Amino acid sequence: MPFQPVTAIPYGRQRITEEDIEAVAATLRSDFLTQGPKVAEFEEKFAAYIGAKYAVAVSNGTAALHLCALALNVQPGQRVITTPITFAASANCVRYCGGEVHFADIDPTTALIDLRLVRKLLESHPKGYFHGLIPVDFAGLPVNLEEARQLADEFGLWIIEDACHAPGGFFRDSTGREQRCGNGQLADLAIFSFHPVKHIATGEGGMITTNRADLYEQLLVLRTHGITKDPAKMHRHDGGWYMEMQTLGYNYRISDILTALGISQLARADAGLTRRRQLAARYDATFASVPAVRPLAAAPGHAYHLYVIQVADRKGLYDFLRTRQIFAQVHYIPVHTMPYYQELGWQLGDFPQAEAYYDHCLSIPLFPALTDEEQQYVIDCIVEFVGA
Ligand SMILES: *Cc1c(COP(=O)(O)O)cnc(C)c1O
């Protein structure tokens, strides 16, 4: 009897253990549901894991992006470059502040923003025309931030690294040093998400990492209504109750309940990453002899949030897999083709590599709890459809 999945196999899924549940229950029994000790503990442990000086936990990855744009003082009309192959939030954070989103096309072998095209774009305008760059470690493959930093320094840009797909990912810089995604060495700010499909799940949740003390201080204030309680920073001091709202901030806080889950999940992050890489290596080895299936480029520091293949008949394969209880997904519909961005003037045909990639890409199941048996079933179904 061939293997039949008991429930549908999604492209990604969280893993919640009894320890996770116990950690959350313990917080529910404690004095603090929010803004207690767990938020700070999660920040410290996450910063240590990533190798950054500072971490600021927030309500979700999109809020993290918004706060980064605010801390970098994005102003109406300022121009920021990102990739069309990302979740819309990477671009939207610029729009929240009234800035203009520009795109550079992807490198088709990696689906990452093509830094050579970023250079071309920068060189075709006067210096000062663009203000920032938001590269995305798409699927978990780290962008070469050393090259991005060189461009940023040359053209006066800041960098927000969208590392939502890549906690634990790294690339080797020109000196051979391992540069972990979000470590604050090259980007001004980096952001992560703890949505259930990401490596570390808190339900909703996000994190900003940085090595810049000035930005860190601003993020803390912006996260909580623009309020400071630090007497040293106040204009006056009326008494023990006194606090000052000094800038327009938001409530982008995360709770102790959620960060208790995050701390528990973080303890298993490396094990999860190892399993993701193992599963990806098996897909790579298998598809190497299936010419109809083209995976994206592999790399030792790949964090494998997604495993993306490209096939001729993507819609056919997607529909076929659904009949077999395999729920693959498409990442992403190019941002510049979304009606909102089309209204802003972007058109189909503007970024041909991103559009060609979109026509053929499919993210197939990859998550730590995926069993070998389930993975074999996924492989068999794909090979059945495309032909060996
Ligand atoms: C998930 C994700 C976000 C947004 O995170 P949320 O926590 O869902 O708001 C931003 N960018 C990328 C690349 C993502 O994958």
The ligand as a Gaussian input file, in Angstrom:
#p B3LYP/6-31G(d) Opt

LIG

0 1
 C        6.453000      37.327000       6.669000
 C        7.158000      38.413000       5.963000
 C        7.002000      39.765000       6.281000
 C        5.958000      40.280000       7.231000
 O        5.887000      39.664000       8.438000
 P        4.526000      39.636000       9.277000
 O        4.971000      39.171000      10.621000
 O        3.600000      38.680000       8.602000
 O        3.967000      41.023000       9.306000
 C        7.801000      40.695000       5.631000
 N        8.690000      40.329000       4.701000
 C        8.846000      39.045000       4.344000
 C        9.866000      38.704000       3.308000
 C        8.094000      38.052000       4.945000
 O        8.236000      36.774000       4.570000

